[in-house]
Amino acid sequence: MKYLLLLAVVLGMVWWIKLSRPASTDKSATPANPPQNMVRCAYCGLHLPDNEAVVSGNANYCSQAHSALADKST
């Protein structure tokens, strides 16, 4: 009988804790970082975000070094 009473108390406490918590908000509905446009490095083919690319002429590069290497090879 004492185990049944103990079980009832424990279940009552769990139920009370669940009801006392505020409703959780769904944070997955709004992404923290929106999707970005990706570009390809004209020298090595690496894909990177558009805002991180080095633009030289009409081509995108992943770094200043690749931009310089592409200029030397042409």
N, CA, C, O and CB atoms as a CASP TS submission, in Angstrom:
PFRMAT TS
TARGET T0000
AUTHOR 0000-0000-0000
METHOD Language model
MODEL 1
PARENT N/A
ATOM      1  N   MET     1       0.817  -1.192   0.000  1.00  0.00           N
ATOM      2  CA  MET     1       0.000   0.000   0.000  1.00  0.00           C
ATOM      3  C   MET     1       0.861   1.255   0.000  1.00  0.00           C
ATOM      4  O   MET     1       0.542   2.240  -0.667  1.00  0.00           O
ATOM      5  CB  MET     1      -0.930  -0.002   1.196  1.00  0.00           C
ATOM      6  N   LYS     2       1.976   1.210   0.769  1.00  0.00           N
ATOM      7  CA  LYS     2       2.819   2.406   0.820  1.00  0.00           C
ATOM      8  C   LYS     2       3.471   2.679  -0.535  1.00  0.00           C
ATOM      9  O   LYS     2       3.714   3.840  -0.864  1.00  0.00           O
ATOM     10  CB  LYS     2       3.898   2.254   1.902  1.00  0.00           C
ATOM     11  N   TYR     3       3.763   1.640  -1.337  1.00  0.00           N
ATOM     12  CA  TYR     3       4.346   1.840  -2.660  1.00  0.00           C
ATOM     13  C   TYR     3       3.338   2.468  -3.626  1.00  0.00           C
ATOM     14  O   TYR     3       3.708   3.270  -4.483  1.00  0.00           O
ATOM     15  CB  TYR     3       4.850   0.511  -3.220  1.00  0.00           C
ATOM     16  N   LEU     4       2.091   2.104  -3.485  1.00  0.00           N
ATOM     17  CA  LEU     4       1.042   2.686  -4.308  1.00  0.00           C
ATOM     18  C   LEU     4       0.873   4.172  -3.987  1.00  0.00           C
ATOM     19  O   LEU     4       0.698   4.992  -4.889  1.00  0.00           O
ATOM     20  CB  LEU     4      -0.285   1.935  -4.098  1.00  0.00           C
ATOM     21  N   LEU     5       0.925   4.507  -2.720  1.00  0.00           N
ATOM     22  CA  LEU     5       0.840   5.904  -2.305  1.00  0.00           C
ATOM     23  C   LEU     5       2.059   6.686  -2.793  1.00  0.00           C
ATOM     24  O   LEU     5       1.919   7.816  -3.259  1.00  0.00           O
ATOM     25  CB  LEU     5       0.718   6.004  -0.774  1.00  0.00           C
ATOM     26  N   LEU     6       3.243   6.102  -2.692  1.00  0.00           N
ATOM     27  CA  LEU     6       4.461   6.745  -3.160  1.00  0.00           C
ATOM     28  C   LEU     6       4.415   6.973  -4.676  1.00  0.00           C
ATOM     29  O   LEU     6       4.816   8.034  -5.155  1.00  0.00           O
ATOM     30  CB  LEU     6       5.684   5.899  -2.785  1.00  0.00           C
ATOM     31  N   LEU     7       3.933   5.992  -5.421  1.00  0.00           N
ATOM     32  CA  LEU     7       3.794   6.118  -6.861  1.00  0.00           C
ATOM     33  C   LEU     7       2.814   7.233  -7.219  1.00  0.00           C
ATOM     34  O   LEU     7       3.064   8.006  -8.144  1.00  0.00           O
ATOM     35  CB  LEU     7       3.337   4.795  -7.467  1.00  0.00           C
ATOM     36  N   ALA     8       1.709   7.316  -6.497  1.00  0.00           N
ATOM     37  CA  ALA     8       0.720   8.362  -6.743  1.00  0.00           C
ATOM     38  C   ALA     8       1.314   9.744  -6.474  1.00  0.00           C
ATOM     39  O   ALA     8       1.056  10.682  -7.228  1.00  0.00           O
ATOM     40  CB  ALA     8      -0.526   8.138  -5.870  1.00  0.00           C
ATOM     41  N   VAL     9       2.096   9.879  -5.422  1.00  0.00           N
ATOM     42  CA  VAL     9       2.725  11.166  -5.104  1.00  0.00           C
ATOM     43  C   VAL     9       3.730  11.551  -6.185  1.00  0.00           C
ATOM     44  O   VAL     9       3.754  12.701  -6.623  1.00  0.00           O
ATOM     45  CB  VAL     9       3.422  11.105  -3.726  1.00  0.00           C
ATOM     46  N   VAL    10       4.547  10.618  -6.614  1.00  0.00           N
ATOM     47  CA  VAL    10       5.547  10.896  -7.649  1.00  0.00           C
ATOM     48  C   VAL    10       4.867  11.291  -8.958  1.00  0.00           C
ATOM     49  O   VAL    10       5.265  12.266  -9.595  1.00  0.00           O
ATOM     50  CB  VAL    10       6.458   9.667  -7.870  1.00  0.00           C
ATOM     51  N   LEU    11       3.845  10.540  -9.361  1.00  0.00           N
ATOM     52  CA  LEU    11       3.125  10.876 -10.593  1.00  0.00           C
ATOM     53  C   LEU    11       2.421  12.223 -10.477  1.00  0.00           C
ATOM     54  O   LEU    11       2.367  12.975 -11.450  1.00  0.00           O
ATOM     55  CB  LEU    11       2.106   9.783 -10.929  1.00  0.00           C
ATOM     56  N   GLY    12       1.889  12.533  -9.320  1.00  0.00           N
ATOM     57  CA  GLY    12       1.256  13.830  -9.091  1.00  0.00           C
ATOM     58  C   GLY    12       2.258  14.965  -9.205  1.00  0.00           C
ATOM     59  O   GLY    12       1.944  16.016  -9.763  1.00  0.00           O
ATOM     60  N   MET    13       3.462  14.765  -8.684  1.00  0.00           N
ATOM     61  CA  MET    13       4.501  15.800  -8.770  1.00  0.00           C
ATOM     62  C   MET    13       4.940  16.006 -10.218  1.00  0.00           C
ATOM     63  O   MET    13       5.126  17.143 -10.650  1.00  0.00           O
ATOM     64  CB  MET    13       5.717  15.423  -7.896  1.00  0.00           C
ATOM     65  N   VAL    14       5.106  14.919 -10.972  1.00  0.00           N
ATOM     66  CA  VAL    14       5.492  15.025 -12.379  1.00  0.00           C
ATOM     67  C   VAL    14       4.414  15.767 -13.160  1.00  0.00           C
ATOM     68  O   VAL    14       4.724  16.635 -13.975  1.00  0.00           O
ATOM     69  CB  VAL    14       5.734  13.625 -12.990  1.00  0.00           C
ATOM     70  N   TRP    15       3.160  15.432 -12.916  1.00  0.00           N
ATOM     71  CA  TRP    15       2.043  16.083 -13.593  1.00  0.00           C
ATOM     72  C   TRP    15       2.000  17.568 -13.243  1.00  0.00           C
ATOM     73  O   TRP    15       1.769  18.399 -14.122  1.00  0.00           O
ATOM     74  CB  TRP    15       0.713  15.404 -13.217  1.00  0.00           C
ATOM     75  N   TRP    16       2.219  17.917 -11.971  1.00  0.00           N
ATOM     76  CA  TRP    16       2.194  19.306 -11.529  1.00  0.00           C
ATOM     77  C   TRP    16       3.346  20.094 -12.150  1.00  0.00           C
ATOM     78  O   TRP    16       3.158  21.248 -12.536  1.00  0.00           O
ATOM     79  CB  TRP    16       2.262  19.382  -9.999  1.00  0.00           C
ATOM     80  N   ILE    17       4.536  19.494 -12.253  1.00  0.00           N
ATOM     81  CA  ILE    17       5.689  20.170 -12.860  1.00  0.00           C
ATOM     82  C   ILE    17       5.434  20.427 -14.342  1.00  0.00           C
ATOM     83  O   ILE    17       5.761  21.501 -14.848  1.00  0.00           O
ATOM     84  CB  ILE    17       6.975  19.330 -12.678  1.00  0.00           C
ATOM     85  N   LYS    18       4.858  19.460 -15.037  1.00  0.00           N
ATOM     86  CA  LYS    18       4.562  19.634 -16.458  1.00  0.00           C
ATOM     87  C   LYS    18       3.561  20.769 -16.683  1.00  0.00           C
ATOM     88  O   LYS    18       3.697  21.527 -17.643  1.00  0.00           O
ATOM     89  CB  LYS    18       4.019  18.329 -17.049  1.00  0.00           C
ATOM     90  N   LEU    19       2.576  20.892 -15.826  1.00  0.00           N
ATOM     91  CA  LEU    19       1.571  21.941 -15.969  1.00  0.00           C
ATOM     92  C   LEU    19       2.110  23.314 -15.585  1.00  0.00           C
ATOM     93  O   LEU    19       1.648  24.321 -16.120  1.00  0.00           O
ATOM     94  CB  LEU    19       0.360  21.614 -15.123  1.00  0.00           C
ATOM     95  N   SER    20       3.067  23.377 -14.678  1.00  0.00           N
ATOM     96  CA  SER    20       3.578  24.661 -14.209  1.00  0.00           C
ATOM     97  C   SER    20       4.601  25.279 -15.165  1.00  0.00           C
ATOM     98  O   SER    20       4.886  26.473 -15.076  1.00  0.00           O
ATOM     99  CB  SER    20       4.199  24.492 -12.843  1.00  0.00           C
ATOM    100  N   ARG    21       5.151  24.481 -16.072  1.00  0.00           N
ATOM    101  CA  ARG    21       6.112  25.028 -17.043  1.00  0.00           C
ATOM    102  C   ARG    21       5.395  25.853 -18.093  1.00  0.00           C
ATOM    103  O   ARG    21       4.285  25.511 -18.499  1.00  0.00           O
ATOM    104  CB  ARG    21       6.914  23.899 -17.717  1.00  0.00           C
ATOM    105  N   PRO    22       6.025  26.951 -18.544  1.00  0.00           N
ATOM    106  CA  PRO    22       5.408  27.731 -19.623  1.00  0.00           C
ATOM    107  C   PRO    22       5.460  26.950 -20.934  1.00  0.00           C
ATOM    108  O   PRO    22       6.327  26.099 -21.133  1.00  0.00           O
ATOM    109  CB  PRO    22       6.116  29.099 -19.785  1.00  0.00           C
ATOM    110  N   ALA    23       4.531  27.251 -21.809  1.00  0.00           N
ATOM    111  CA  ALA    23       4.486  26.570 -23.104  1.00  0.00           C
ATOM    112  C   ALA    23       5.749  26.897 -23.883  1.00  0.00           C
ATOM    113  O   ALA    23       6.156  28.056 -23.962  1.00  0.00           O
ATOM    114  CB  ALA    23       3.220  26.979 -23.910  1.00  0.00           C
ATOM    115  N   SER    24       6.364  25.879 -24.456  1.00  0.00           N
ATOM    116  CA  SER    24       7.586  26.091 -25.216  1.00  0.00           C
ATOM    117  C   SER    24       7.248  26.719 -26.561  1.00  0.00           C
ATOM    118  O   SER    24       6.254  26.364 -27.194  1.00  0.00           O
ATOM    119  CB  SER    24       8.351  24.765 -25.410  1.00  0.00           C
ATOM    120  N   THR    25       8.088  27.656 -26.986  1.00  0.00           N
ATOM    121  CA  THR    25       7.884  28.288 -28.285  1.00  0.00           C
ATOM    122  C   THR    25       8.685  27.539 -29.329  1.00  0.00           C
ATOM    123  O   THR    25       9.782  27.057 -29.049  1.00  0.00           O
ATOM    124  CB  THR    25       8.286  29.783 -28.252  1.00  0.00           C
ATOM    125  N   ASP    26       8.153  27.443 -30.507  1.00  0.00           N
ATOM    126  CA  ASP    26       8.804  26.722 -31.601  1.00  0.00           C
ATOM    127  C   ASP    26       9.806  27.658 -32.272  1.00  0.00           C
ATOM    128  O   ASP    26       9.421  28.507 -33.075  1.00  0.00           O
ATOM    129  CB  ASP    26       7.753  26.191 -32.636  1.00  0.00           C
ATOM    130  N   LYS    27      11.083  27.506 -31.947  1.00  0.00           N
ATOM    131  CA  LYS    27      12.116  28.372 -32.506  1.00  0.00           C
ATOM    132  C   LYS    27      12.594  27.906 -33.868  1.00  0.00           C
ATOM    133  O   LYS    27      13.317  28.630 -34.553  1.00  0.00           O
ATOM    134  CB  LYS    27      13.284  28.451 -31.566  1.00  0.00           C
ATOM    135  N   SER    28      12.200  26.710 -34.267  1.00  0.00           N
ATOM    136  CA  SER    28      12.647  26.202 -35.556  1.00  0.00           C
ATOM    137  C   SER    28      11.881  26.849 -36.709  1.00  0.00           C
ATOM    138  O   SER    28      12.260  26.667 -37.866  1.00  0.00           O
ATOM    139  CB  SER    28      12.488  24.689 -35.607  1.00  0.00           C
ATOM    140  N   ALA    29      10.825  27.591 -36.429  1.00  0.00           N
ATOM    141  CA  ALA    29      10.030  28.215 -37.484  1.00  0.00           C
ATOM    142  C   ALA    29      10.791  29.365 -38.143  1.00  0.00           C
ATOM    143  O   ALA    29      10.624  29.607 -39.338  1.00  0.00           O
ATOM    144  CB  ALA    29       8.699  28.720 -36.918  1.00  0.00           C
ATOM    145  N   THR    30      11.622  30.075 -37.382  1.00  0.00           N
ATOM    146  CA  THR    30      12.390  31.181 -37.941  1.00  0.00           C
ATOM    147  C   THR    30      13.878  30.846 -37.833  1.00  0.00           C
ATOM    148  O   THR    30      14.422  30.830 -36.729  1.00  0.00           O
ATOM    149  CB  THR    30      12.063  32.521 -37.208  1.00  0.00           C
ATOM    150  N   PRO    31      14.538  30.582 -38.947  1.00  0.00           N
ATOM    151  CA  PRO    31      15.964  30.242 -38.879  1.00  0.00           C
ATOM    152  C   PRO    31      16.799  31.443 -38.445  1.00  0.00           C
ATOM    153  O   PRO    31      16.493  32.586 -38.783  1.00  0.00           O
ATOM    154  CB  PRO    31      16.456  29.727 -40.238  1.00  0.00           C
ATOM    155  N   ALA    32      17.851  31.161 -37.695  1.00  0.00           N
ATOM    156  CA  ALA    32      18.724  32.219 -37.208  1.00  0.00           C
ATOM    157  C   ALA    32      19.482  32.868 -38.360  1.00  0.00           C
ATOM    158  O   ALA    32      19.634  34.089 -38.395  1.00  0.00           O
ATOM    159  CB  ALA    32      19.703  31.668 -36.170  1.00  0.00           C
ATOM    160  N   ASN    33      19.950  32.073 -39.285  1.00  0.00           N
ATOM    161  CA  ASN    33      20.666  32.592 -40.443  1.00  0.00           C
ATOM    162  C   ASN    33      19.905  32.203 -41.702  1.00  0.00           C
ATOM    163  O   ASN    33      19.779  31.019 -42.013  1.00  0.00           O
ATOM    164  CB  ASN    33      22.128  32.058 -40.487  1.00  0.00           C
ATOM    165  N   PRO    34      19.400  33.191 -42.425  1.00  0.00           N
ATOM    166  CA  PRO    34      18.671  32.845 -43.653  1.00  0.00           C
ATOM    167  C   PRO    34      19.634  32.266 -44.687  1.00  0.00           C
ATOM    168  O   PRO    34      20.839  32.501 -44.598  1.00  0.00           O
ATOM    169  CB  PRO    34      17.944  34.091 -44.232  1.00  0.00           C
ATOM    170  N   PRO    35      19.131  31.519 -45.660  1.00  0.00           N
ATOM    171  CA  PRO    35      19.992  30.937 -46.691  1.00  0.00           C
ATOM    172  C   PRO    35      20.713  32.030 -47.481  1.00  0.00           C
ATOM    173  O   PRO    35      20.176  33.114 -47.706  1.00  0.00           O
ATOM    174  CB  PRO    35      19.165  30.052 -47.643  1.00  0.00           C
ATOM    175  N   GLN    36      21.936  31.720 -47.894  1.00  0.00           N
ATOM    176  CA  GLN    36      22.740  32.679 -48.645  1.00  0.00           C
ATOM    177  C   GLN    36      22.994  32.146 -50.050  1.00  0.00           C
ATOM    178  O   GLN    36      22.978  30.937 -50.283  1.00  0.00           O
ATOM    179  CB  GLN    36      24.077  32.965 -47.920  1.00  0.00           C
ATOM    180  N   ASN    37      23.229  33.061 -50.974  1.00  0.00           N
ATOM    181  CA  ASN    37      23.612  32.664 -52.321  1.00  0.00           C
ATOM    182  C   ASN    37      25.042  32.139 -52.283  1.00  0.00           C
ATOM    183  O   ASN    37      25.913  32.722 -51.639  1.00  0.00           O
ATOM    184  CB  ASN    37      23.477  33.852 -53.319  1.00  0.00           C
ATOM    185  N   MET    38      25.269  31.034 -52.981  1.00  0.00           N
ATOM    186  CA  MET    38      26.593  30.430 -53.032  1.00  0.00           C
ATOM    187  C   MET    38      27.201  30.675 -54.407  1.00  0.00           C
ATOM    188  O   MET    38      26.497  30.672 -55.417  1.00  0.00           O
ATOM    189  CB  MET    38      26.524  28.911 -52.721  1.00  0.00           C
ATOM    190  N   VAL    39      28.506  30.887 -54.437  1.00  0.00           N
ATOM    191  CA  VAL    39      29.232  31.066 -55.696  1.00  0.00           C
ATOM    192  C   VAL    39      30.387  30.079 -55.729  1.00  0.00           C
ATOM    193  O   VAL    39      30.761  29.510 -54.704  1.00  0.00           O
ATOM    194  CB  VAL    39      29.748  32.534 -55.856  1.00  0.00           C
ATOM    195  N   ARG    40      30.941  29.885 -56.903  1.00  0.00           N
ATOM    196  CA  ARG    40      32.025  28.919 -57.098  1.00  0.00           C
ATOM    197  C   ARG    40      33.307  29.671 -57.407  1.00  0.00           C
ATOM    198  O   ARG    40      33.307  30.602 -58.212  1.00  0.00           O
ATOM    199  CB  ARG    40      31.687  27.915 -58.239  1.00  0.00           C
ATOM    200  N   CYS    41      34.396  29.272 -56.773  1.00  0.00           N
ATOM    201  CA  CYS    41      35.707  29.866 -57.051  1.00  0.00           C
ATOM    202  C   CYS    41      36.110  29.477 -58.468  1.00  0.00           C
ATOM    203  O   CYS    41      36.083  28.300 -58.828  1.00  0.00           O
ATOM    204  CB  CYS    41      36.788  29.397 -56.005  1.00  0.00           C
ATOM    205  N   ALA    42      36.483  30.472 -59.268  1.00  0.00           N
ATOM    206  CA  ALA    42      36.854  30.221 -60.662  1.00  0.00           C
ATOM    207  C   ALA    42      38.199  29.495 -60.764  1.00  0.00           C
ATOM    208  O   ALA    42      38.523  28.952 -61.821  1.00  0.00           O
ATOM    209  CB  ALA    42      36.913  31.541 -61.438  1.00  0.00           C
ATOM    210  N   TYR    43      38.979  29.476 -59.693  1.00  0.00           N
ATOM    211  CA  TYR    43      40.301  28.837 -59.750  1.00  0.00           C
ATOM    212  C   TYR    43      40.258  27.389 -59.246  1.00  0.00           C
ATOM    213  O   TYR    43      40.736  26.485 -59.932  1.00  0.00           O
ATOM    214  CB  TYR    43      41.311  29.643 -58.921  1.00  0.00           C
ATOM    215  N   CYS    44      39.693  27.164 -58.065  1.00  0.00           N
ATOM    216  CA  CYS    44      39.741  25.819 -57.481  1.00  0.00           C
ATOM    217  C   CYS    44      38.382  25.116 -57.437  1.00  0.00           C
ATOM    218  O   CYS    44      38.328  23.915 -57.173  1.00  0.00           O
ATOM    219  CB  CYS    44      40.299  25.899 -56.088  1.00  0.00           C
ATOM    220  N   GLY    45      37.297  25.827 -57.686  1.00  0.00           N
ATOM    221  CA  GLY    45      35.984  25.205 -57.710  1.00  0.00           C
ATOM    222  C   GLY    45      35.279  25.134 -56.363  1.00  0.00           C
ATOM    223  O   GLY    45      34.194  24.560 -56.270  1.00  0.00           O
ATOM    224  N   LEU    46      35.868  25.702 -55.324  1.00  0.00           N
ATOM    225  CA  LEU    46      35.266  25.698 -53.997  1.00  0.00           C
ATOM    226  C   LEU    46      33.995  26.542 -53.999  1.00  0.00           C
ATOM    227  O   LEU    46      33.972  27.628 -54.578  1.00  0.00           O
ATOM    228  CB  LEU    46      36.264  26.223 -52.942  1.00  0.00           C
ATOM    229  N   HIS    47      32.944  26.050 -53.359  1.00  0.00           N
ATOM    230  CA  HIS    47      31.712  26.821 -53.212  1.00  0.00           C
ATOM    231  C   HIS    47      31.754  27.553 -51.881  1.00  0.00           C
ATOM    232  O   HIS    47      32.093  26.964 -50.854  1.00  0.00           O
ATOM    233  CB  HIS    47      30.454  25.905 -53.306  1.00  0.00           C
ATOM    234  N   LEU    48      31.409  28.835 -51.897  1.00  0.00           N
ATOM    235  CA  LEU    48      31.424  29.643 -50.694  1.00  0.00           C
ATOM    236  C   LEU    48      30.309  30.682 -50.768  1.00  0.00           C
ATOM    237  O   LEU    48      29.801  30.968 -51.852  1.00  0.00           O
ATOM    238  CB  LEU    48      32.798  30.321 -50.505  1.00  0.00           C
ATOM    239  N   PRO    49      29.922  31.253 -49.614  1.00  0.00           N
ATOM    240  CA  PRO    49      28.877  32.274 -49.626  1.00  0.00           C
ATOM    241  C   PRO    49      29.293  33.483 -50.459  1.00  0.00           C
ATOM    242  O   PRO    49      30.466  33.852 -50.508  1.00  0.00           O
ATOM    243  CB  PRO    49      28.547  32.712 -48.197  1.00  0.00           C
ATOM    244  N   ASP    50      28.316  34.083 -51.105  1.00  0.00           N
ATOM    245  CA  ASP    50      28.550  35.216 -51.999  1.00  0.00           C
ATOM    246  C   ASP    50      29.220  36.379 -51.277  1.00  0.00           C
ATOM    247  O   ASP    50      30.063  37.063 -51.856  1.00  0.00           O
ATOM    248  CB  ASP    50      27.238  35.679 -52.613  1.00  0.00           C
ATOM    249  N   ASN    51      28.855  36.609 -50.018  1.00  0.00           N
ATOM    250  CA  ASN    51      29.420  37.753 -49.297  1.00  0.00           C
ATOM    251  C   ASN    51      30.867  37.532 -48.856  1.00  0.00           C
ATOM    252  O   ASN    51      31.522  38.483 -48.430  1.00  0.00           O
ATOM    253  CB  ASN    51      28.571  38.060 -48.089  1.00  0.00           C
ATOM    254  N   GLU    52      31.385  36.301 -48.946  1.00  0.00           N
ATOM    255  CA  GLU    52      32.778  36.029 -48.575  1.00  0.00           C
ATOM    256  C   GLU    52      33.691  35.912 -49.790  1.00  0.00           C
ATOM    257  O   GLU    52      34.904  35.766 -49.635  1.00  0.00           O
ATOM    258  CB  GLU    52      32.859  34.753 -47.757  1.00  0.00           C
ATOM    259  N   ALA    53      33.136  35.972 -50.985  1.00  0.00           N
ATOM    260  CA  ALA    53      33.921  35.785 -52.201  1.00  0.00           C
ATOM    261  C   ALA    53      34.699  37.048 -52.551  1.00  0.00           C
ATOM    262  O   ALA    53      34.266  38.166 -52.273  1.00  0.00           O
ATOM    263  CB  ALA    53      33.012  35.386 -53.365  1.00  0.00           C
ATOM    264  N   VAL    54      35.857  36.840 -53.168  1.00  0.00           N
ATOM    265  CA  VAL    54      36.663  37.931 -53.709  1.00  0.00           C
ATOM    266  C   VAL    54      36.295  38.039 -55.182  1.00  0.00           C
ATOM    267  O   VAL    54      36.446  37.081 -55.941  1.00  0.00           O
ATOM    268  CB  VAL    54      38.224  37.684 -53.505  1.00  0.00           C
ATOM    269  N   VAL    55      35.808  39.217 -55.581  1.00  0.00           N
ATOM    270  CA  VAL    55      35.366  39.410 -56.963  1.00  0.00           C
ATOM    271  C   VAL    55      36.475  40.128 -57.727  1.00  0.00           C
ATOM    272  O   VAL    55      36.971  41.175 -57.311  1.00  0.00           O
ATOM    273  CB  VAL    55      34.022  40.222 -57.026  1.00  0.00           C
ATOM    274  N   SER    56      36.846  39.530 -58.859  1.00  0.00           N
ATOM    275  CA  SER    56      37.847  40.130 -59.731  1.00  0.00           C
ATOM    276  C   SER    56      37.333  40.011 -61.161  1.00  0.00           C
ATOM    277  O   SER    56      37.237  38.915 -61.713  1.00  0.00           O
ATOM    278  CB  SER    56      39.254  39.439 -59.564  1.00  0.00           C
ATOM    279  N   GLY    57      37.005  41.151 -61.745  1.00  0.00           N
ATOM    280  CA  GLY    57      36.409  41.126 -63.075  1.00  0.00           C
ATOM    281  C   GLY    57      35.016  40.524 -62.986  1.00  0.00           C
ATOM    282  O   GLY    57      34.191  40.982 -62.196  1.00  0.00           O
ATOM    283  N   ASN    58      34.752  39.509 -63.784  1.00  0.00           N
ATOM    284  CA  ASN    58      33.459  38.834 -63.750  1.00  0.00           C
ATOM    285  C   ASN    58      33.520  37.515 -62.984  1.00  0.00           C
ATOM    286  O   ASN    58      32.538  36.772 -62.966  1.00  0.00           O
ATOM    287  CB  ASN    58      32.965  38.586 -65.163  1.00  0.00           C
ATOM    288  N   ALA    59      34.637  37.213 -62.361  1.00  0.00           N
ATOM    289  CA  ALA    59      34.823  35.929 -61.689  1.00  0.00           C
ATOM    290  C   ALA    59      34.855  36.089 -60.174  1.00  0.00           C
ATOM    291  O   ALA    59      35.223  37.142 -59.653  1.00  0.00           O
ATOM    292  CB  ALA    59      36.107  35.264 -62.168  1.00  0.00           C
ATOM    293  N   ASN    60      34.466  35.031 -59.482  1.00  0.00           N
ATOM    294  CA  ASN    60      34.518  34.971 -58.018  1.00  0.00           C
ATOM    295  C   ASN    60      35.637  34.026 -57.610  1.00  0.00           C
ATOM    296  O   ASN    60      35.853  32.989 -58.237  1.00  0.00           O
ATOM    297  CB  ASN    60      33.150  34.506 -57.418  1.00  0.00           C
ATOM    298  N   TYR    61      36.346  34.402 -56.545  1.00  0.00           N
ATOM    299  CA  TYR    61      37.445  33.585 -56.023  1.00  0.00           C
ATOM    300  C   TYR    61      37.284  33.417 -54.517  1.00  0.00           C
ATOM    301  O   TYR    61      36.658  34.244 -53.854  1.00  0.00           O
ATOM    302  CB  TYR    61      38.822  34.226 -56.356  1.00  0.00           C
ATOM    303  N   CYS    62      37.854  32.342 -53.986  1.00  0.00           N
ATOM    304  CA  CYS    62      37.739  32.078 -52.555  1.00  0.00           C
ATOM    305  C   CYS    62      38.749  32.870 -51.736  1.00  0.00           C
ATOM    306  O   CYS    62      38.585  33.008 -50.524  1.00  0.00           O
ATOM    307  CB  CYS    62      37.915  30.603 -52.286  1.00  0.00           C
ATOM    308  N   SER    63      39.799  33.396 -52.381  1.00  0.00           N
ATOM    309  CA  SER    63      40.803  34.171 -51.657  1.00  0.00           C
ATOM    310  C   SER    63      41.532  35.104 -52.623  1.00  0.00           C
ATOM    311  O   SER    63      41.427  34.976 -53.843  1.00  0.00           O
ATOM    312  CB  SER    63      41.809  33.233 -50.941  1.00  0.00           C
ATOM    313  N   GLN    64      42.267  36.036 -52.046  1.00  0.00           N
ATOM    314  CA  GLN    64      43.082  36.954 -52.848  1.00  0.00           C
ATOM    315  C   GLN    64      44.178  36.176 -53.575  1.00  0.00           C
ATOM    316  O   GLN    64      44.545  36.519 -54.699  1.00  0.00           O
ATOM    317  CB  GLN    64      43.705  38.063 -51.956  1.00  0.00           C
ATOM    318  N   ALA    65      44.694  35.136 -52.939  1.00  0.00           N
ATOM    319  CA  ALA    65      45.760  34.336 -53.560  1.00  0.00           C
ATOM    320  C   ALA    65      45.267  33.661 -54.824  1.00  0.00           C
ATOM    321  O   ALA    65      45.983  33.645 -55.825  1.00  0.00           O
ATOM    322  CB  ALA    65      46.288  33.282 -52.581  1.00  0.00           C
ATOM    323  N   HIS    66      44.084  33.110 -54.810  1.00  0.00           N
ATOM    324  CA  HIS    66      43.554  32.470 -56.007  1.00  0.00           C
ATOM    325  C   HIS    66      43.221  33.490 -57.088  1.00  0.00           C
ATOM    326  O   HIS    66      43.341  33.201 -58.279  1.00  0.00           O
ATOM    327  CB  HIS    66      42.318  31.657 -55.663  1.00  0.00           C
ATOM    328  N   SER    67      42.807  34.669 -56.677  1.00  0.00           N
ATOM    329  CA  SER    67      42.568  35.734 -57.654  1.00  0.00           C
ATOM    330  C   SER    67      43.877  36.107 -58.348  1.00  0.00           C
ATOM    331  O   SER    67      43.913  36.281 -59.566  1.00  0.00           O
ATOM    332  CB  SER    67      41.944  36.979 -56.969  1.00  0.00           C
ATOM    333  N   ALA    68      44.958  36.228 -57.560  1.00  0.00           N
ATOM    334  CA  ALA    68      46.262  36.569 -58.126  1.00  0.00           C
ATOM    335  C   ALA    68      46.791  35.442 -59.007  1.00  0.00           C
ATOM    336  O   ALA    68      47.350  35.710 -60.071  1.00  0.00           O
ATOM    337  CB  ALA    68      47.264  36.876 -57.010  1.00  0.00           C
ATOM    338  N   LEU    69      46.628  34.194 -58.590  1.00  0.00           N
ATOM    339  CA  LEU    69      47.082  33.053 -59.394  1.00  0.00           C
ATOM    340  C   LEU    69      46.324  32.967 -60.708  1.00  0.00           C
ATOM    341  O   LEU    69      46.912  32.629 -61.735  1.00  0.00           O
ATOM    342  CB  LEU    69      46.916  31.749 -58.613  1.00  0.00           C
ATOM    343  N   ALA    70      45.054  33.261 -60.696  1.00  0.00           N
ATOM    344  CA  ALA    70      44.259  33.229 -61.925  1.00  0.00           C
ATOM    345  C   ALA    70      44.695  34.343 -62.864  1.00  0.00           C
ATOM    346  O   ALA    70      44.717  34.156 -64.081  1.00  0.00           O
ATOM    347  CB  ALA    70      42.756  33.356 -61.607  1.00  0.00           C
ATOM    348  N   ASP    71      45.046  35.509 -62.306  1.00  0.00           N
ATOM    349  CA  ASP    71      45.512  36.621 -63.137  1.00  0.00           C
ATOM    350  C   ASP    71      46.854  36.288 -63.785  1.00  0.00           C
ATOM    351  O   ASP    71      47.097  36.666 -64.931  1.00  0.00           O
ATOM    352  CB  ASP    71      45.633  37.907 -62.299  1.00  0.00           C
ATOM    353  N   LYS    72      47.732  35.579 -63.058  1.00  0.00           N
ATOM    354  CA  LYS    72      49.050  35.215 -63.583  1.00  0.00           C
ATOM    355  C   LYS    72      48.942  34.158 -64.691  1.00  0.00           C
ATOM    356  O   LYS    72      49.711  34.174 -65.652  1.00  0.00           O
ATOM    357  CB  LYS    72      49.947  34.697 -62.448  1.00  0.00           C
ATOM    358  N   SER    73      47.987  33.250 -64.545  1.00  0.00           N
ATOM    359  CA  SER    73      47.898  32.153 -65.524  1.00  0.00           C
ATOM    360  C   SER    73      47.252  32.585 -66.833  1.00  0.00           C
ATOM    361  O   SER    73      47.361  31.872 -67.830  1.00  0.00           O
ATOM    362  CB  SER    73      47.113  30.996 -64.937  1.00  0.00           C
ATOM    363  N   THR    74      46.587  33.728 -66.855  1.00  0.00           N
ATOM    364  CA  THR    74      45.945  34.167 -68.095  1.00  0.00           C
ATOM    365  C   THR    74      46.763  35.185 -68.816  1.00  0.00           C
ATOM    366  O   THR    74      46.363  35.658 -69.879  1.00  0.00           O
ATOM    367  CB  THR    74      44.588  34.727 -67.820  1.00  0.00           C
TER
END
